[in-house]
């Protein structure tokens, strides 16, 4: 069975962080980094530092070709975001303290939850953060049994939801999926992705991390026509959002799992894919359309989510 998301298969005072902790504790975004269940120890603060975000360009058609104004650790003095109706990436600067690092990212979510802007906000392309979430995406997907032929990787839909992050899957056929979410729920999804594991047969098999990584990236190297459109605005520069996961372990698998593997099986795996992480959307209606083609496999993802954000 094809292993794609497709039918074939510190001590410093932190007022912004404290505010979010008070409102959403204990199941909140701040616990996300501690709950990714990976094979290697994770320093959660390292998720929020990466030099690649320093000069990220605005990536939505119809906007000016200049860097988006930076989000800074001083949220009160942060420049205004681009005009409404524009999907935007707000790149992070390089905060010097752990508290500042987390406060910047939480600030993006805070702004959307307060409804101060109508912009869908794409969390900047932080490789550690996206890579860890990609691993969690597969772990959650594989933990779901197939029931009467239905599964998120077969039909599409939302799953997960821990720490107010919903995972979305894409499928083929140009389907439209109605989805209702809450104003505090972020969305994480692959435009296209693939994983390889020890337990699966070729072309999704590897015997060690190097082979698994080569396998997953090979599938991504052979994709084309990748796209994502948020509220009618095409997201440009999707190449900046290609990531690969660390080595992770999925399982124990349930009975009737989508891999057709024995119940209770586990396996090391590696993912590669193009992912987007949307901060919580403002109340109202939104449209998310994304997809791409796996050239060697002869399969395309083409999925539209009609999203209602309701309090």
Secondary structure, DSSP 8 states (H G I E B T S, - for coil): ---BSSS----S--HHHHHHHHHHTTSSGGGGGGG---SS---GGGGG--GGGGG-B--BTTS-SSB---B-S-GGG------TT--EE--B---SSHHHHHHHHHHHHHHHHHT-----EE----HHHHHHHHHHHHHHHHTS--BTTB-HHHH-EEEE-GGGEEEEE--SS-EEEEEEE-TT-EEEEEEEEEEEESSS-TTSB-SSHHHHHHHHHHHHHTEEEEEEEETTEEB--GGGGEEE---EEE----TT-TT---TT--EEEEEEEEEEEE----SEEEEEEEEEEETTTTEEEEEEEEEEE--
